[in-house]
Amino acid sequence: MRFHLLTKCVSGVSIAGMCVAAVLSMPVASAAQRTSSEGGGHFSFALIGDMPYGAEGDAKFPDTLAEINADRTLSFVVHDGDIKNGSSLCSDAMFEERFDLFNSSAHPFIYVPGDNEWTDCHRANNGGYDPLERLAHLRRTFFPTDESLGKRTMTLDRQSSDPLYPDYHENVRWMVHDVLFVGLHVVGSNNNLGRNAANDLEFADRNAANLAWLHESFAIAESEGVRAVMVVIQANPNFDLPASDPRRSGFNDFLAALQSETIALGRPVVLVHGDSHYFRIDKPMIGATSGRRVENFTRVETFGELDNHWLRVEVSPGSPNVFLFDQRIVAENLVQQ
């Protein structure tokens, strides 16, 4: 299967039982990796994040991955970051084990980094590492080529191909059947802002790269006439906090840019993230000018931490509900109540 760049996201959302549908509509085109038109534009994929976490996660994640692997209809899997918990070692051995684990995916596996695997590695119980050294090691380990992870891979557009941003291998883009997907390196712990001068400089550089990739992606979405855009990050960017709150300072630029691009595009946009370990699908974006809900924007937070389950997403271009989010509760991972 071939993949391409271009995206657009969701508008209306309806909840029925275990499924959540979001309305998308829009044409497509792009200057990136594309997929064939097999299936008349219909495809499906998996969303996971914040796993494996600790001993319980290590025991349960194989069941989650086995269920995903068994679904041969999936085009790819997206992991929205945090590949370990915040109180375990950031060792080379951990990186190598997770790399091998993700490469055991039967489907192309796209991983967007989280804070637990580098930003928080200075903690004593993480091994007291230099976060910037861990970030460099993470990039070398997980993003050595333009291919995704997994036994079956797909080619991604990486921001590192731009000579202005050669370090940002993790910022990715691909398009499937006129739906654009964008991965951005936006992490928890206030996006690595506010701990010390060196990390603040890292934030400033990465924030500029993220904004450039986001704006470029929406420009592609507009010029290509995509039907929808899905943006994937790790952090919960704190929609519920005022912009003046210091806990949101590392996300304000991203949120402002995402809002302006979403409103300008006027077609469905979905933001997928993890971080706060609370599965939800809602509409938290409030327009800065109108003071009202931005209706073509939808947020999806994946299962995570001790909830080792996944989301199966179907894209059905012939339906007004292009994205259908289906909760997949892994029977082996149910908690005895």
N, C-alpha and C positions, 0 to 999 in steps of 0.2 A: 504494500500500500504506500502510495506517495502522499506526502503532506505539504501544505502550503500556508503562507501567512495571510491573515486577515481576520478581523473579528468584530463582533458587536454583541451586546448583551441583552438582558431581559427587561421586560416591562412589567405587565401585570403578573400577580402571583395568586394561585388558588391552592388551597390545601384540602386534600381528600384522603383520609386514611393515612397511609404511610408515604404518599406521593405528594410532591409539590411541583406544580407546573408554572413556568414563567413564560410570558408571551414575548416573542422576538419576531422581528421582521426587518428584512434588509437585503439588498443585493451584495455582490462580492467582487473582489479582485485583489491583486497584491503583487509585491515584489519580493516574495519569500518562498518558503517551502510549501508545496501544495499536495493535496491528496486527490486521488482519482474520483470519478463520479459513480463508482460502483454503489449499488443500493439506492440509486435515485436521490442521493443527498442525505440519506438516513444513516446515522452512525451513533455509537454509544461509547462511553468512556467511564473510568472510575476516578473518584476523588478520595484521597486519604490525607492524613497529617497527624502530627504530634504522636508519632509511634515509630518504633517500639519504646515504651517508657518503663524502665526498671525491670525487676524480675518478673512481675506479672505481665508486663507488655512483651518481654522476651518470650514468655511462654505462650501468649495468645496471638501475637502477630503472625506466626506461621499459618494459623488457621485462617486469618483474614486474607493473607496473600494467596493461600491455596484456593479459597473460594473465588477470588478475583481471577486467578490463573485458569480456573475451571470454566469461566465464562468466555468462550471462544469468540463471542460476538464483539468484544471490546476492541476498540481501535488503539487505545493507549491508557496509561495510568498517570495521574498527577499527584505527587506528594507535596503538600504545601509547607513543609519545613518542620523542624524540631525532630531529629532522628534519634534523640535520647532525652532523658529527663534532665532537669536543671541541677541535679545533685550527684551526677556520676562523672567518671573520668572522661576527659576529652583526648584520649590517647590515640596514637597512630593505630593501635590494634582495633580500637572502636571504629575508626574511620574505615579501615580495611574490611572489618566484619560487615558493616552496613553497606559498603560498596558491593561486596559479594552477594549480600542478601537482596539488594535492589536489582542486581544483574540476574537474579534467578527469576525475575518476573517473566512470564510468558509473553507479555505485551511490552511495547515501548514504554519506558518508565522515565517520566520527566520529574526531576527533583528541584524544588526551589528552596534555598537555604533558610534556616531559622536561627534564632539567637542562641539556643542551647548548645549548638555545635561550634560556636566560636565567640560570640559576644560575652557570654557568661563564663567562659573558661578560666577567667582569672580567679574565680572562687576557689578557696582551699579544697573543698570537696570535689572540685572538678580537676584538680591537679595543679592549680596555680600557674596556668599557662599564660603566655602573652596572647591576648585575643587576636592581634594582628598577625602573629605568626601562625595561629591556628586557621585564620581566614585564608592565608596564602596556601597552607597545606590542604585545606578543604577544596580550594579551586583546582589545585594540581590533581587531587584524587578523583573528584567527581565530574570535572568538566574538561577532560584532556583533548576532546575532539568536538566536532559539530554534531556528532551522533548522540542520541539519547542513551540512557542505560537500558538494560533488558536483554533477554535472549534474542528478541526481534527488535530491531532499532528503527528509529526514523531520524531523518536529518532535520536539525533545527537551525533557525537563524539566531546567531549570537551577537550581542552588542560588541563583543571583542573584535569582530571583523571591521569595526569602525576605528581607524587609527587615532581618533580622539579619545576612545575609551577601550584601550587594549586589555585592561585588567578585568573587565566585567563579563567574563565568560558565562556567568550564571544568569544574566538577563537574556531571556530567550523569547522567540516568537515563532508561531507556526499557524498555518491555516488549513482547515478541513472543510470542504464543501461550503465555502463562502462564510465561514465562521472563524473569526480571528481570536487566537489565544495569545496572551502576553504574560510572561513570568517576570516578576520584578523582585529585586533583593531588598525588601522592606521588612525589618525584623522587630521583634519585641524588645523589651528593655529600653524603651524610648528610642528605638532605631539606632542604638549605640551613641546617643547624644547625652552629654552631661557628666561623664565619669572622669575624664581627664583630657588634657589638650590634644594628645596624640589620637585618641579615639574620636574627639570632636572633629579633628581634621579628616579622619577617615569618613565620618558621617557626611561632612560637607562635600567631599569628592563623590561619594556614592550617591548622595541625594541629587547632585547635579546630573550624574549619569542616569539615574532612575527617571528624573523629569524629562530628560532628552529622549529616552527610550519610550516613555509614555506618550509624549507629544508626537513623536515620529510614528508610533503605532496608530494613533487615532487619525493622523494625516493619511496613512495608508488606508485605514478603514473608510474614511470619507471618499478618497479618490477611487477606491475599488468598489465602493457601494456594498460593503459587507452587510449581512443580515443581522449580525450581533457580534459583541465583543465580550470575552471573558478575561479578566485580569486576575492573576493569582499572586498573592503575597503570603508571608507567614504571619505578620503581626496583626493583632486586633488593633486598628488605628484609633480606637477610642472616639467613635462617632458621638457617644453620649456626653463627652466632656466639652466644655467651652474651649475655644482656641487659646484663651489666656491661661489655661491650666498647664503647669509645667510638665505634667505627665503626657501631654499631647504635643509638646513642642517639636519632637522628632518626626511628627506625622503631618503637621499643618501644611507644609508645602505640597506634599503628595495629595492630601485630601482636597486642597484648593484646586490643584491641577486636574484631578480626577473629576471633580464636580463641573468645572468649566468645560472639559472635553465631553463629558456625558451629556450635558445640556445642549452643547453645540451639535453633537452628533444626532440627538433626537431619536435614536433607536436604542433597543434594549442593551444595557450594559450590566454585567454581573461581576461583582468582586468576590473572590473566594479567598478565605483565610482560615487560619487555625488560631493557636496561641492561648485562648482563654478556655478551651476545653468544654465548650457549651454548644452542642449542635443547634443550629437555628437557620431559618430562612426568613428574612425580613426586609424592610425598606427604611433604613436609618438615615438616609441622606436628606438634609433639609436645605433648600435653596438659600444661598446667602442673600439674594435680592428679594425673592418672593416670601421667604419665611415659611414656605410650604414644602411638603414632601416632593422629592424628585421622583416622578412616577415611573420613568424608564430605567431606574436604577434598582438593583436587587443585591443584597448581601447574602452570601452563603458561608456559614462557618461549619467546618467539617467535624466529624467525630474525632476524639483524640484522648490522650492520656490513658486512663483505665477503661475507656469505652472503645474497645477494639472492634469497630464496625466500619462500614464504608458507604459511600454514595455511588449509586449507578445513575449516570446521566444519559438520557437519550436525546438526540437531536433529530427532529422529524420535520423537515422543511415544508411538507405538505399540510402541516397542521398550524393553526394560529399559536399553539403552545410549542414553540420550537425546542425549548429545554424542558425536560421532565426529570425532576430530581426524585429518585426512588431510594428510600432508606433500606440498606441491606444489613439487617441485624444478624450477625454470625452466631448460629445456634450454640456452637462450642464455647463461645465467649460470654454467654449469658450469665448474669450474676444470680446466685441463689438468694431470693428475697425472703 
